[in-house]
Amino acid sequence: MNPGSSRKDIKIGLCVGIVLKNDQKNGKITRGVVKRILTNSSSHPHGIKVQLEDGSVGRVKEIHHKA
């Protein structure tokens, strides 16, 4: 399980690395701050889907402690 696959670990304002839909094949990480949590279930095997403050939407692959 990757660090971003459990909803309880994701909080609004947290700095995370996500993979955008367009980057799923190459795995490019986009870093930003969580604005909204879009996944309603408690976990997801590919990562919790979030929206970043810049409007980007993707699944969390990394959790960073500092912005």
C-alpha positions in Angstrom: 0.0 0.0 0.0 1.4 3.4 -0.9 1.5 6.2 1.7 -1.4 8.1 0.0 -3.9 5.2 -0.2 -5.5 5.8 3.2 -8.0 8.8 3.5 -7.2 9.2 7.2 -3.6 10.2 6.4 -4.7 13.0 4.0 -5.7 16.4 5.4 -6.5 19.7 3.7 -3.5 21.9 3.7 -1.0 19.0 3.6 1.8 19.1 1.0 1.6 16.0 -1.2 2.9 14.5 -4.5 0.2 13.4 -6.9 0.1 11.7 -10.3 -2.2 13.5 -12.7 -4.5 11.4 -15.1 -2.3 12.4 -18.1 0.9 11.3 -16.2 -0.3 7.9 -15.1 1.8 6.1 -17.8 5.1 7.9 -17.0 4.5 8.3 -13.2 5.4 12.0 -13.1 4.8 13.5 -9.7 3.2 16.9 -9.3 3.7 18.5 -5.9 1.2 20.8 -4.2 -1.1 21.5 -1.3 -4.4 19.7 -0.8 -7.4 21.9 -1.3 -10.1 19.2 -1.5 -10.3 15.4 -0.9 -12.3 13.9 -3.7 -12.3 10.2 -2.7 -15.1 9.3 -0.3 -14.0 5.8 0.6 -11.6 5.3 3.5 -8.9 3.8 1.2 -8.1 3.3 -2.5 -5.3 1.0 -3.8 -4.0 3.6 -6.3 -4.1 6.6 -3.9 -6.7 9.0 -2.6 -7.9 11.4 -5.3 -7.4 15.1 -4.3 -7.6 18.5 -5.8 -4.6 20.8 -5.2 -4.7 24.5 -4.6 -3.7 25.2 -8.2 -6.7 23.1 -9.4 -4.8 20.0 -10.4 -6.5 16.7 -9.7 -4.8 13.4 -9.2 -4.1 10.5 -6.8 -1.7 10.9 -3.9 1.5 9.0 -4.2 3.7 10.9 -1.7 3.1 12.8 1.6 5.5 15.6 2.4 5.7 17.0 5.9 6.6 20.6 4.9 5.1 22.7 2.1 
